[in-house]
């Protein structure tokens, strides 16, 4: 009986973490973000080399994830606020039907760069245990912060992170 409770608890936790607006993880790490070259839905490809030298906010999201969709206006505001500074806002899709990515971006008016992700790049960021997962990266492509899930003050936290990183003399 104890084993069944443990298994059910694990299943419940997995469901909560799979696409939740309530999961909050704010972890500061010193790991390097992965190198990649991914399809850009605007055409061509965009690689990590294109982002180095700028503070980057990389949101790993899925077209089917409601909390991911609810965060799009936050990333659009960040894009608008920092577009004339050394900041890039990038959405990388994961486990989403390829044919759904561009229409979803258009439907929700995504202004920032949207790339078609794959397991290799997601694994390179350390994997995803909850949707969405957002990384704030330094200009030298080091992971500064990781946010798992959609949270009410995430935009303010990311703005603070960006401002802190922009004020550094790299």
C-alpha positions as a LaTeX table, in Angstrom:
\begin{tabular}{lrrr}
\hline
Residue & $x$ (\AA) & $y$ (\AA) & $z$ (\AA) \\
\hline
Unk1 & 0.00 & 0.00 & 0.00 \\
Unk2 & 2.84 & 2.38 & 0.86 \\
Unk3 & 4.40 & 1.73 & $-2.57$ \\
Unk4 & 1.15 & 2.66 & $-4.37$ \\
Unk5 & 0.94 & 5.94 & $-2.43$ \\
Unk6 & 4.54 & 6.73 & $-3.35$ \\
Unk7 & 3.87 & 6.03 & $-7.04$ \\
Unk8 & 0.67 & 8.09 & $-7.04$ \\
Unk9 & 2.48 & 10.94 & $-5.33$ \\
Unk10 & 5.19 & 10.82 & $-7.99$ \\
Unk11 & 2.60 & 10.84 & $-10.77$ \\
Unk12 & 0.82 & 13.81 & $-9.17$ \\
Unk13 & 4.10 & 15.72 & $-8.87$ \\
Unk14 & 4.94 & 14.99 & $-12.51$ \\
Unk15 & 1.56 & 16.31 & $-13.63$ \\
Unk16 & 1.98 & 19.48 & $-11.60$ \\
Unk17 & 5.45 & 20.09 & $-13.04$ \\
Unk18 & 4.50 & 19.25 & $-16.62$ \\
Unk19 & 2.66 & 22.49 & $-17.40$ \\
Unk20 & 1.97 & 24.56 & $-14.36$ \\
Unk21 & 1.51 & 28.18 & $-13.52$ \\
Unk22 & 2.26 & 27.51 & $-9.85$ \\
Unk23 & 5.75 & 25.97 & $-9.93$ \\
Unk24 & 8.47 & 28.40 & $-8.92$ \\
Unk25 & 12.16 & 27.63 & $-9.04$ \\
Unk26 & 14.71 & 30.42 & $-9.02$ \\
Unk27 & 18.11 & 28.80 & $-9.19$ \\
Unk28 & 21.34 & 30.68 & $-9.71$ \\
Unk29 & 23.88 & 28.55 & $-11.55$ \\
Unk30 & 27.27 & 29.07 & $-13.12$ \\
Unk31 & 26.85 & 26.65 & $-16.01$ \\
Unk32 & 27.48 & 27.42 & $-19.64$ \\
Unk33 & 24.46 & 27.49 & $-21.92$ \\
Unk34 & 24.64 & 25.10 & $-24.88$ \\
Unk35 & 25.89 & 25.91 & $-28.34$ \\
Unk36 & 23.20 & 25.53 & $-31.00$ \\
Unk37 & 22.10 & 26.51 & $-34.49$ \\
Unk38 & 18.29 & 26.35 & $-34.79$ \\
Unk39 & 15.64 & 27.13 & $-37.36$ \\
Unk40 & 14.24 & 30.64 & $-36.92$ \\
Unk41 & 10.55 & 30.84 & $-37.86$ \\
Unk42 & 11.26 & 34.26 & $-39.43$ \\
Unk43 & 13.61 & 32.49 & $-41.85$ \\
Unk44 & 17.09 & 31.06 & $-41.80$ \\
Unk45 & 18.75 & 29.97 & $-38.60$ \\
Unk46 & 19.86 & 31.59 & $-35.37$ \\
Unk47 & 22.66 & 30.23 & $-33.27$ \\
Unk48 & 24.04 & 30.73 & $-29.83$ \\
Unk49 & 26.97 & 32.56 & $-31.46$ \\
Unk50 & 24.47 & 35.21 & $-32.61$ \\
Unk51 & 23.40 & 35.78 & $-29.00$ \\
Unk52 & 26.80 & 35.89 & $-27.31$ \\
Unk53 & 27.79 & 39.40 & $-26.29$ \\
Unk54 & 24.21 & 40.23 & $-25.33$ \\
Unk55 & 22.20 & 39.52 & $-22.20$ \\
Unk56 & 19.77 & 36.84 & $-23.35$ \\
Unk57 & 16.45 & 35.67 & $-22.00$ \\
Unk58 & 15.71 & 32.21 & $-23.40$ \\
Unk59 & 12.23 & 30.85 & $-22.79$ \\
Unk60 & 11.69 & 27.16 & $-23.49$ \\
Unk61 & 8.01 & 26.75 & $-24.21$ \\
Unk62 & 5.49 & 24.55 & $-26.01$ \\
Unk63 & 2.58 & 25.46 & $-28.26$ \\
Unk64 & 0.19 & 23.30 & $-26.20$ \\
Unk65 & 1.18 & 24.76 & $-22.80$ \\
Unk66 & $-1.34$ & 27.28 & $-21.47$ \\
Unk67 & 1.03 & 28.90 & $-18.90$ \\
Unk68 & 3.56 & 29.30 & $-21.73$ \\
Unk69 & 0.96 & 31.12 & $-23.82$ \\
Unk70 & $-0.05$ & 33.38 & $-20.92$ \\
Unk71 & 3.56 & 34.55 & $-20.60$ \\
Unk72 & 3.85 & 35.76 & $-24.22$ \\
Unk73 & 2.69 & 39.33 & $-23.38$ \\
Unk74 & 5.37 & 39.51 & $-20.66$ \\
Unk75 & 8.10 & 38.57 & $-23.13$ \\
Unk76 & 6.69 & 41.02 & $-25.69$ \\
Unk77 & 6.94 & 43.80 & $-23.08$ \\
Unk78 & 10.52 & 42.79 & $-22.24$ \\
Unk79 & 11.33 & 42.75 & $-25.95$ \\
Unk80 & 9.89 & 46.26 & $-26.41$ \\
Unk81 & 11.64 & 47.64 & $-23.34$ \\
Unk82 & 15.09 & 46.26 & $-24.15$ \\
Unk83 & 15.15 & 46.07 & $-27.96$ \\
Unk84 & 17.53 & 49.04 & $-28.22$ \\
Unk85 & 19.94 & 47.62 & $-25.63$ \\
Unk86 & 22.29 & 44.62 & $-25.63$ \\
Unk87 & 19.44 & 42.24 & $-24.81$ \\
Unk88 & 17.83 & 39.43 & $-26.81$ \\
Unk89 & 14.53 & 37.75 & $-25.96$ \\
Unk90 & 14.29 & 34.29 & $-27.53$ \\
Unk91 & 11.62 & 31.62 & $-27.39$ \\
Unk92 & 12.71 & 28.06 & $-28.12$ \\
Unk93 & 9.88 & 25.63 & $-28.74$ \\
Unk94 & 10.11 & 22.09 & $-27.48$ \\
Unk95 & 7.97 & 19.00 & $-28.03$ \\
Unk96 & 5.60 & 20.95 & $-30.27$ \\
Unk97 & 4.28 & 20.00 & $-33.68$ \\
Unk98 & 6.47 & 21.85 & $-36.21$ \\
Unk99 & 3.43 & 22.99 & $-38.20$ \\
Unk100 & 1.91 & 24.63 & $-35.09$ \\
Unk101 & 4.88 & 26.84 & $-34.14$ \\
Unk102 & 4.67 & 29.70 & $-36.68$ \\
Unk103 & 0.84 & 29.91 & $-36.55$ \\
Unk104 & 0.94 & 30.02 & $-32.73$ \\
Unk105 & 3.57 & 32.77 & $-32.81$ \\
Unk106 & 1.45 & 34.77 & $-35.26$ \\
Unk107 & $-1.80$ & 34.15 & $-33.36$ \\
Unk108 & $-0.35$ & 35.49 & $-30.11$ \\
Unk109 & 1.68 & 38.31 & $-31.69$ \\
Unk110 & 5.09 & 37.10 & $-30.54$ \\
Unk111 & 7.50 & 39.96 & $-31.33$ \\
Unk112 & 10.70 & 38.28 & $-30.17$ \\
Unk113 & 12.83 & 35.63 & $-31.90$ \\
Unk114 & 11.19 & 32.19 & $-32.04$ \\
Unk115 & 13.38 & 29.17 & $-32.72$ \\
Unk116 & 12.44 & 25.55 & $-33.35$ \\
Unk117 & 14.10 & 23.59 & $-30.58$ \\
Unk118 & 15.08 & 19.97 & $-30.26$ \\
Unk119 & 15.98 & 17.53 & $-27.50$ \\
Unk120 & 19.69 & 18.30 & $-27.84$ \\
Unk121 & 19.32 & 22.00 & $-27.04$ \\
Unk122 & 16.80 & 21.35 & $-24.25$ \\
Unk123 & 19.13 & 18.76 & $-22.73$ \\
Unk124 & 22.00 & 21.23 & $-23.12$ \\
Unk125 & 20.14 & 23.66 & $-20.88$ \\
Unk126 & 19.75 & 20.88 & $-18.31$ \\
Unk127 & 16.38 & 19.57 & $-19.41$ \\
Unk128 & 12.91 & 20.80 & $-18.60$ \\
Unk129 & 10.96 & 19.60 & $-15.57$ \\
Unk130 & 8.19 & 22.19 & $-15.88$ \\
Unk131 & 6.70 & 24.42 & $-18.53$ \\
Unk132 & 7.72 & 27.07 & $-19.31$ \\
Unk133 & 11.38 & 27.15 & $-18.27$ \\
Unk134 & 13.15 & 30.47 & $-18.70$ \\
Unk135 & 16.87 & 31.16 & $-18.53$ \\
Unk136 & 18.58 & 34.51 & $-18.11$ \\
Unk137 & 22.07 & 34.37 & $-19.64$ \\
Unk138 & 25.06 & 36.63 & $-19.23$ \\
Unk139 & 26.82 & 38.20 & $-22.21$ \\
Unk140 & 29.42 & 35.42 & $-22.06$ \\
Unk141 & 26.66 & 32.80 & $-22.41$ \\
Unk142 & 26.63 & 31.63 & $-18.78$ \\
Unk143 & 23.33 & 30.73 & $-17.14$ \\
Unk144 & 22.66 & 33.42 & $-14.54$ \\
Unk145 & 19.12 & 32.42 & $-13.46$ \\
Unk146 & 16.61 & 29.71 & $-14.23$ \\
Unk147 & 12.86 & 30.11 & $-13.68$ \\
Unk148 & 10.57 & 27.09 & $-13.90$ \\
Unk149 & 6.87 & 27.74 & $-14.41$ \\
Unk150 & 4.85 & 30.88 & $-14.85$ \\
Unk151 & 4.79 & 33.08 & $-11.80$ \\
Unk152 & 3.17 & 36.44 & $-11.17$ \\
Unk153 & 6.41 & 38.37 & $-10.54$ \\
Unk154 & 8.55 & 36.61 & $-13.15$ \\
Unk155 & 8.65 & 39.63 & $-15.46$ \\
Unk156 & 9.84 & 41.92 & $-12.63$ \\
Unk157 & 12.47 & 39.37 & $-11.58$ \\
Unk158 & 13.76 & 39.04 & $-15.14$ \\
Unk159 & 13.89 & 42.84 & $-15.54$ \\
Unk160 & 15.96 & 43.05 & $-12.37$ \\
Unk161 & 18.25 & 40.29 & $-13.70$ \\
Unk162 & 18.66 & 42.07 & $-17.05$ \\
Unk163 & 19.39 & 45.42 & $-15.41$ \\
Unk164 & 21.95 & 43.79 & $-13.08$ \\
Unk165 & 23.70 & 42.09 & $-16.00$ \\
Unk166 & 23.65 & 45.22 & $-18.17$ \\
Unk167 & 25.27 & 47.21 & $-15.37$ \\
Unk168 & 28.23 & 44.84 & $-15.25$ \\
Unk169 & 31.24 & 45.98 & $-17.25$ \\
Unk170 & 31.73 & 42.96 & $-19.52$ \\
\hline
\end{tabular}
